[in-house]
Amino acid sequence: MDEFPPRYAIYFVPAADQPLFHFGRAMLGYDCYTGLEHERPQLNGIAPDELAALTCEPRRYGFHATLKAPFRLLSPVAENDLIQAFAAFVATWKTIPVIEPCVHTLGAFIAVMPRRRCLALDRLAAQCVEEFDRFRAPLTRKERERRSATRLDATEIANLDRWGYPFVFDSFRFHMTLTGPVSPARHPGVLALMQEAFARQCGSADLAIDRLALLRQDAAQGHFRVLAQEAFTV
């Protein structure tokens, strides 16, 4: 079996004590802080087996929003180099974006998203893409083929080749994924039930993007787990 070099990612993960994290953790059935499975909620209208299947794909990544997509380290960079750069970046960032979160449709997926686009959040994501790219090893041929097999436009393909991920800069949309693709027949029902569960648990409070998390994945099908987290200081 080929050795799997760890992959790292820069995500927004809500603080572990926030209702939003409790909501996402329960929906996915996985806690990316502890690396442990988590009990799922009982949702009328979604059988436990169906919920497990719908959330199988995002579960591996934990409840998060991607700011710098998963990457392998460029040799000879060490993990500690990345951790130090991560802490330094967060220490210098002086803007805390604030969004109004809602559960919404993103293509065939369902995710927690801002009700309105936030330019400060877009700037944060762009800075993460640029700042941490010096640590990123180039995509392997298999990685590129897997990404380019999806429906990408010319800009997204150029992003993939330059930055290792298609959905950056103008193509970026902040989202915290709750499901994999949902069939058209089930999509309205699943969306409504998740919206109801979100409203019950999280209410209508705004969300401050007040921290970043560095996560690590140790096996090809393994789960990402928080390696370090730093809060912004303003």
SULWOVEN-V848096 format. One record per run of one state. SS is the DSSP state (H for helix, E for strand, - for the rest). FROM is the first residue (numbers start at 0). LEN is the number of residues. If there is no record, write none. Layout:
BEGIN
SS:FROM:LEN
SS:FROM:LEN
END
This chain:
BEGIN
-:0:6
E:6:6
-:12:6
H:18:10
-:28:1
E:29:2
-:31:4
E:35:2
-:37:5
E:42:1
-:43:2
E:45:1
-:46:1
H:47:7
-:54:1
H:55:4
-:59:5
E:64:9
-:73:5
H:78:14
-:92:4
E:96:3
-:99:1
E:100:6
-:106:2
E:108:6
-:114:4
H:118:17
E:135:1
-:136:4
H:140:8
-:148:5
H:153:10
-:163:5
H:168:3
-:171:3
E:174:3
-:177:6
H:183:19
-:202:4
E:206:3
-:209:1
E:210:7
-:217:7
E:224:7
-:231:3
END
